Amino acid sequence: MIGLKYTLIVAAEGQVDNTASDIKKGVLPMSDLSIGYVNVFVSDFDRAVDFYSNTLGLKRSLREDSFGYASFEAGPISFAVAATEDPALVGKHTGIGFMVADIDATYAELIEKGVEFDMPPTKQPWGGILALMKDPDGNIFYLDPGFS
């Protein structure tokens, strides 16, 4: 089963003053901040839903054809595809990592299903192993076995 790994990167200029007035304004703290969903833009909605449902095996939790939106169960957050006619939004490196227990077996299975990879499972300088796979729109995702 493929799960979804997510990382939130926040850059800020200067220091943040954690004062009572900031908290009262609702600015701070954000200790309850979490990622609830991730959307990836696609040009062919039906093809994308088929890919994520049938090729990757993610369980679909919602499909709304009139809005071109479908979401899938992918671990602790929801993964979704959203149709767009803007070609600038598709075919990007997403920075999203799908977690797998056995990267070599998953890689072999996905290759057999016709999934295109930019990089096979490869040992990284920090010691981990990653692969880079593409969806039918060319959106790029990590395939990651976690800490190895």
RAMO-V756587 format. One record per pair of residues at least 12 apart in sequence whose ideal C-beta (glycine too) atoms are under 6 Angstrom apart, sorted by the first residue. I is the first residue (numbers start at 1). J is the second residue. If there is no record, write none. Layout:
i | j
I | J
I | J
This chain:
i | j
2 | 56
2 | 98
2 | 100
3 | 75
3 | 99
4 | 74
4 | 75
4 | 77
4 | 79
5 | 97
5 | 99
5 | 144
6 | 35
35 | 77
37 | 77
37 | 78
37 | 80
38 | 79
38 | 96
39 | 80
39 | 82
40 | 81
40 | 94
40 | 139
41 | 82
41 | 84
41 | 89
41 | 90
42 | 81
42 | 137
43 | 90
43 | 137
45 | 68
45 | 83
47 | 136
48 | 81
49 | 70
51 | 135
51 | 136
52 | 72
55 | 113
58 | 72
58 | 74
59 | 73
60 | 72
61 | 73
68 | 83
69 | 82
90 | 137
91 | 137
91 | 138
92 | 139
93 | 140
94 | 139
94 | 141
96 | 141
97 | 142
97 | 144
98 | 141
98 | 143
99 | 144
99 | 146
100 | 145
103 | 121
103 | 129
103 | 143
103 | 145
104 | 121
107 | 121
107 | 131
115 | 133
116 | 134
117 | 131
117 | 133
118 | 132
119 | 131
119 | 132
128 | 148
129 | 145
129 | 148
130 | 142
130 | 144
131 | 143
